[in-house]
Amino acid sequence: MARGRCVPFVLGVPALDSFPVRTWARLTARQWRRNPRNLMLPDDGAGYRPLREAIAEYAYTARGVRCTADQVIVTAGAIQGIALAARLLLDRGDQVWMEEPGFSPARAAFTAVGAAVLPVPVDQEGLDVTFGLGVAPKARMAFVTPSFQAPMGTIMSLARRLALLDWAASAGSWVIEDDYNGEFRYDGRPLSSMQGLEHPGAGQVIYLGTFSKTIFPALRLGYIVVPPGYGDAFSRARLSMDRHSPVAEQAVLADFIQEGHFARHVRAMRRLYQERQERFVALARRELGDSMIVEPAPSGMRLLGWLPPGVSDVRVADLAASRGIDVLPLSRLCLSRPPRNALLLGYVPFSHSETERGLRTLAQCLRSSEA
Amino acid sequence: MARGRCVPFVLGVPALDSFPVRTWARLTARQWRRNPRNLMLPDDGAGYRPLREAIAEYAYTARGVRCTADQVIVTAGAIQGIALAARLLLDRGDQVWMEEPGFSPARAAFTAVGAAVLPVPVDQEGLDVTFGLGVAPKARMAFVTPSFQAPMGTIMSLARRLALLDWAASAGSWVIEDDYNGEFRYDGRPLSSMQGLEHPGAGQVIYLGTFSKTIFPALRLGYIVVPPGYGDAFSRARLSMDRHSPVAEQAVLADFIQEGHFARHVRAMRRLYQERQERFVALARRELGDSMIVEPAPSGMRLLGWLPPGVSDVRVADLAASRGIDVLPLSRLCLSRPPRNALLLGYVPFSHSETERGLRTLAQCLRSSEA
């Protein structure tokens, strides 16, 4: 995404106007005042120790992830975490189950190390484990987004999670759990992570978290939780890729978490995003009626807008782009043809009037693409 | 390197006590006050535009690099720049000339994409181009550190630079110019970059710079300069690896360069490092005499300590490590056996008394390893 582009309905941008910028700036100034030498010295590949400790505690409390700080590797975001896991855990030719439709940067990371990526369909319960067992029972790895399937938004059922963990344990395979949007659940308490569901000692799950959605995208900080004993290998791999993340921001983030600002911000955003989703759905119904069906989602920062049969999502997105609206066609994320065309729409950072204007423009694009 | 370790004579740490921390903190606070939204939004893979502009200007003025901001890609440091170039410009099986001895993380980056790395010896004039022509005239790429050969510290002669550029132009091959320590030349004006020597329009050189040595290592910012027309491909490749570097630090660094703090700091460090090198050489002669020969170097932040024949650099380094002294054995950086054993010694961040104590400990280690 190009700089400065926060046009409706771009994906992946949180409600930046509601971020406690002054607190962040204050913690930053305090770190530079108290601790400058620490912020300048090289670190090891696993990241700044106090941040790793804060993450271990947070991930347990918020997401049921069981780990010590030694198992936490700070990354430059989810994509780098996937690349690290691919590099360390896969050999050329290894098979990987990949959600279809799915998160294309993950697919690219597996392909980059020479893995054979097998699309496994996603239904209402998430990844179709039985399908995977049928086509590639000995796959070395499975990639899933159980909290909010990217891009369909379905939440993986408990039965499927257990089936996937069972397969991984018996096949000796890895499960990459990208806990995308795990923080933003609107209809009750979220399911805890698969990492926390795993049989203690099994060690098949690599858990991925990111602060791009909960803090802000330009921070470029995320983390992976690896099984006991794997921390050093991941740390060395990170060193060989790009050393480590900048220390100053890790130190500020550690303070932000430890002093309770992070938990407070996530709670506030959960309420705000739920309100904004309700508003978006209501406005979309009013402005677009049946020409784009938007249903509420129990989680996440984006919604799907289903298009009438025969309307090309790519064509609508191109038209919208020419009028300053950024929507992602669902078909771009599918290797095979999607069941029905749809647009992915980010809704959380936009005001009432931005949303309204954006939806009106989109309605016009839909009318001209039907004509 | 593990956190907090700045023991004598660790490599790669600048004189942090002389860094203008207050200026940096002030510029950081100002960015967060004036510009918060900009620091939080996602960017494109090439990096923050004002920083790319500041780098293009600086690289021309200081290093004779000819480019526009479109050719500048901000990286998380030199290693990531090498990895990007390897990923985009090499195919599996391609041959790469690599300095021997050489910068092992570069070797690892080429190997990671399946390239065949060929060691090409380094002599007093730098990379032996004639040797390279003999063993692999059709290599796809050559990696060089012409300003300060890593680890030998020799400066590549003009004749060799021109020979390498001639070969690259006629073979259609790439030259990766890692301008390691290009800023720190003590015996006069440094040679300008090979990128600037290249025939205009040739476009065979990828130039790499880093701020790890000139600002501080934990910043994790560097850059590559690519030929015209290659910016978008490198930007997309960076997006697919880890998106982009954090924006806040890029914005602060842009201000730091544009407002003249950077040029002033580099000038001050050049004087300081020259003094510290003279002090180090004098103290080493006094404390170690003939048991470790340290000769002054015209450039860089480290020196070579040559050991008597038959003394193992690895053994001395192990002994030193057990006594809290960090030195790197030269033989660790060589695929083949080095002509003579030596230690690499960082000298710039240490006080007179730290240097003195460190050298005394090292003298004891040498005596016990000779015994």
Boltz contact constraints between the chains, C-beta under 6 A:
constraints:
  - contact:
      token1: [A, 1]
      token2: [B, 42]
      max_distance: 6.0
  - contact:
      token1: [A, 2]
      token2: [B, 44]
      max_distance: 6.0
  - contact:
      token1: [A, 3]
      token2: [B, 43]
      max_distance: 6.0
  - contact:
      token1: [A, 6]
      token2: [B, 41]
      max_distance: 6.0
  - contact:
      token1: [A, 16]
      token2: [B, 37]
      max_distance: 6.0
  - contact:
      token1: [A, 16]
      token2: [B, 40]
      max_distance: 6.0
  - contact:
      token1: [A, 21]
      token2: [B, 36]
      max_distance: 6.0
  - contact:
      token1: [A, 25]
      token2: [B, 32]
      max_distance: 6.0
  - contact:
      token1: [A, 29]
      token2: [B, 29]
      max_distance: 6.0
  - contact:
      token1: [A, 32]
      token2: [B, 25]
      max_distance: 6.0
  - contact:
      token1: [A, 36]
      token2: [B, 21]
      max_distance: 6.0
  - contact:
      token1: [A, 37]
      token2: [B, 16]
      max_distance: 6.0
  - contact:
      token1: [A, 39]
      token2: [B, 218]
      max_distance: 6.0
  - contact:
      token1: [A, 40]
      token2: [B, 16]
      max_distance: 6.0
  - contact:
      token1: [A, 40]
      token2: [B, 216]
      max_distance: 6.0
  - contact:
      token1: [A, 40]
      token2: [B, 218]
      max_distance: 6.0
  - contact:
      token1: [A, 41]
      token2: [B, 6]
      max_distance: 6.0
  - contact:
      token1: [A, 41]
      token2: [B, 218]
      max_distance: 6.0
  - contact:
      token1: [A, 42]
      token2: [B, 1]
      max_distance: 6.0
  - contact:
      token1: [A, 42]
      token2: [B, 217]
      max_distance: 6.0
  - contact:
      token1: [A, 43]
      token2: [B, 3]
      max_distance: 6.0
  - contact:
      token1: [A, 44]
      token2: [B, 2]
      max_distance: 6.0
  - contact:
      token1: [A, 76]
      token2: [B, 242]
      max_distance: 6.0
  - contact:
      token1: [A, 77]
      token2: [B, 242]
      max_distance: 6.0
  - contact:
      token1: [A, 77]
      token2: [B, 243]
      max_distance: 6.0
  - contact:
      token1: [A, 79]
      token2: [B, 242]
      max_distance: 6.0
  - contact:
      token1: [A, 80]
      token2: [B, 242]
      max_distance: 6.0
  - contact:
      token1: [A, 108]
      token2: [B, 240]
      max_distance: 6.0
  - contact:
      token1: [A, 216]
      token2: [B, 40]
      max_distance: 6.0
  - contact:
      token1: [A, 217]
      token2: [B, 42]
      max_distance: 6.0
  - contact:
      token1: [A, 218]
      token2: [B, 39]
      max_distance: 6.0
  - contact:
      token1: [A, 218]
      token2: [B, 40]
      max_distance: 6.0
  - contact:
      token1: [A, 218]
      token2: [B, 41]
      max_distance: 6.0
  - contact:
      token1: [A, 218]
      token2: [B, 247]
      max_distance: 6.0
  - contact:
      token1: [A, 219]
      token2: [B, 246]
      max_distance: 6.0
  - contact:
      token1: [A, 220]
      token2: [B, 246]
      max_distance: 6.0
  - contact:
      token1: [A, 240]
      token2: [B, 108]
      max_distance: 6.0
  - contact:
      token1: [A, 242]
      token2: [B, 76]
      max_distance: 6.0
  - contact:
      token1: [A, 242]
      token2: [B, 79]
      max_distance: 6.0
  - contact:
      token1: [A, 242]
      token2: [B, 80]
      max_distance: 6.0
  - contact:
      token1: [A, 243]
      token2: [B, 77]
      max_distance: 6.0
  - contact:
      token1: [A, 246]
      token2: [B, 219]
      max_distance: 6.0
  - contact:
      token1: [A, 246]
      token2: [B, 220]
      max_distance: 6.0
  - contact:
      token1: [A, 246]
      token2: [B, 249]
      max_distance: 6.0
  - contact:
      token1: [A, 247]
      token2: [B, 218]
      max_distance: 6.0
  - contact:
      token1: [A, 249]
      token2: [B, 246]
      max_distance: 6.0
